[in-house]
Amino acid sequence: MGRFMEIAMGSASEVEYQLLLARDLNYLEAQKYSALSTQVIEVKRMLTAFVRKLRDDRRKRSAISGQRSVAGG
């Protein structure tokens, strides 16, 4: 799952760059760029939060399974 999240984050960063480029080349109005950029930043924040949650959950599961193996052994 982590690898897919890395790919998603990379894709979001690429979209962010493409929006910047489109604005700089005058393909996008500044107002439209601002709205789209805000959305991309929000998606990146959500991805970051999701990755953190996945890592925390994985650590908790590892700790629980480690406790079980110590208690059982």
N, C-alpha and C positions, 0 to 999 in steps of 0.2 A: 504494500500500500504506500509506503514512504516514497518509493521511486516514482509512482504516479503523481504524487503530490509535488515532487521536485519538478517533474515535467510540466505540471499545471502552473507552477510558479514561474518557470522559465517562459512559458507561453504568455502569461500575463505580463511579464516584463517586456517581452517582444512587442506585444500590443501597445504597451506604454510608449515604447520607442517609436513605433510606427505612427502613433498619434502625434507625437512630438515632431516627427519628420513631416507629416502631412500639414501640420500647422505652420512649420517653418517654410514649407514650399507653397504656402497659401492655398492648399487644397481644403483646409478646414478654417472656418472662422474661429476667432479666439474664444468666443462664447461657447461654441459647440465643442471645441477642444477642452475647455475647462470642465464642462459637464461630463464628457466621456472620460477624461483623465480622473475626475473624482470617482467615477464608477470603477475604473480599473484599480485605483488605490484601495477602494473598499474591498474589492475581490481579493486583492493581495493580503489585506489585513485578515480577511476571513480564512484564507488558505493558511496563513501563519498561525492563527488561533487553532485551526483544526489540526495542523501538524503537531503543535504543542500538546493538544489534548491526546492525540494518538500516542505520542511519546510518554506522556504521564501515565496513561492507561497501561501501556506496555511495561513500564517500570513497576507499576503496582502489581500487575499479574506476575511479573518475575519475582518480586519480593514475596508474594503469597506462595508461589510454587516453591521458592527456596525455603521458606519456613516449613512447608509441608514435608519436604524431603529431609530436613534436619530433624523434625519431630518424628518422622517415620523411620529414621535411620539410626 
